[in-house]
């Protein structure tokens, strides 16, 4: 715990990955110095066809907002998923809708391309 606080004091943000599955617990939200909840892709995959996944994702976003945490949706593959997430207030996302995995030496040029106006429309929140 001390190490996590030290990292935050240095300006490093901390996220809980795969929130809602495995060992992620609501008690961590009170005890850990976190900045972001990463919503597990298992809750994103069937949006907009699965109302339960939509309800769970919306609830995680609402809870995070009340706790002043950011949310990031993992595994976003369709515009419909991105639109729903934006509608419920999730402003960060990752997934094949935005890019396939790329080698580390290509990251800088990828970011430059995404900064161009005609390609940045895929971002959930440009702000």
C-alpha positions in Angstrom: 0.0 0.0 0.0 2.8 2.4 0.8 4.3 1.8 -2.6 1.1 2.7 -4.3 0.8 5.9 -2.4 4.4 6.7 -3.3 3.6 6.2 -7.0 0.6 8.5 -6.8 2.7 11.2 -5.1 5.0 11.0 -8.2 2.1 11.7 -10.5 1.6 8.1 -11.6 -2.1 7.1 -12.0 -3.2 3.7 -10.8 -5.9 1.6 -12.4 -7.7 -1.6 -11.3 -7.7 -3.9 -14.3 -10.5 -6.2 -15.3 -12.9 -4.7 -12.7 -15.9 -6.8 -12.0 -14.1 -10.2 -12.4 -11.7 -12.4 -10.5 -10.2 -10.8 -7.4 -11.5 -7.3 -8.0 -13.5 -6.4 -4.9 -15.6 -3.4 -3.9 -13.5 -3.1 -0.8 -10.5 -2.1 -2.9 -12.4 1.0 -3.9 -12.1 2.2 -0.4 -8.7 1.0 0.5 -6.5 1.4 -2.6 -5.3 4.8 -3.9 -6.7 4.3 -7.4 -7.6 6.7 -10.2 -9.3 4.4 -12.8 -11.5 1.4 -13.0 -11.0 -0.7 -16.2 -14.3 -2.4 -17.0 -13.6 -5.9 -18.0 -14.2 -6.8 -21.7 -16.6 -9.6 -20.6 -19.1 -6.9 -19.7 -18.6 -4.9 -23.0 -18.5 -7.8 -25.5 -22.3 -8.2 -25.9 -23.3 -4.6 -25.7 -25.9 -3.5 -27.1 -27.5 -7.0 -27.3 -27.3 -8.0 -23.7 -29.3 -5.7 -21.3 -27.5 -7.2 -18.2 -24.1 -6.3 -19.6 -25.4 -2.8 -20.3 -26.8 -2.5 -16.8 -23.5 -3.7 -15.2 -21.3 -1.4 -17.4 -23.6 1.6 -16.6 -23.6 0.8 -12.9 -19.8 0.6 -12.8 -19.5 3.9 -14.6 -22.0 5.5 -12.2 -20.3 4.1 -9.1 -16.9 5.3 -10.3 -18.3 8.8 -11.0 -19.6 9.0 -7.4 -16.2 7.9 -6.1 -14.5 10.4 -8.4 -12.7 7.7 -10.4 -12.3 7.5 -14.2 -13.6 4.5 -16.1 -12.0 2.8 -19.1 -13.9 0.2 -21.1 -11.8 -2.8 -22.3 -12.5 -4.7 -25.5 -14.5 -2.1 -27.4 -15.0 -3.4 -30.9 -18.1 -1.6 -32.3 -19.4 1.9 -32.8 -22.6 0.8 -31.0 -20.5 -0.2 -27.9 -18.6 3.1 -28.0 -21.8 5.1 -28.4 -23.4 3.4 -25.4 -20.4 3.9 -23.2 -20.2 7.6 -24.1 -24.0 7.9 -23.3 -23.5 6.4 -19.8 -20.4 8.6 -19.2 -17.5 6.4 -19.9 -14.9 8.6 -21.6 -12.0 6.2 -22.1 -11.9 3.0 -24.1 -9.5 0.5 -25.6 -10.1 -2.2 -28.2 -10.0 -3.2 -31.8 -12.4 -0.4 -32.8 -9.5 1.9 -32.2 -6.5 -0.3 -33.1 -5.2 -3.8 -33.2 -2.2 -4.3 -30.9 0.9 -2.6 -32.3 4.6 -3.0 -31.6 6.1 -0.5 -29.2 8.3 1.1 -31.8 5.2 2.0 -33.8 3.3 3.8 -30.9 4.6 7.3 -31.6 3.6 7.3 -35.3 0.2 5.7 -34.3 -0.5 8.6 -31.8 0.5 11.2 -34.5 -1.9 9.6 -37.0 -4.8 9.6 -34.4 -4.2 13.2 -33.6 -5.1 14.2 -37.2 -8.7 15.5 -37.3 -10.0 13.0 -39.9 -8.8 9.9 -37.8 -9.6 11.1 -34.3 -13.4 10.7 -34.8 -13.0 7.2 -33.4 -12.1 8.5 -29.9 -14.9 8.4 -27.4 -14.0 11.8 -26.0 -11.7 14.2 -27.8 -11.4 16.5 -24.8 
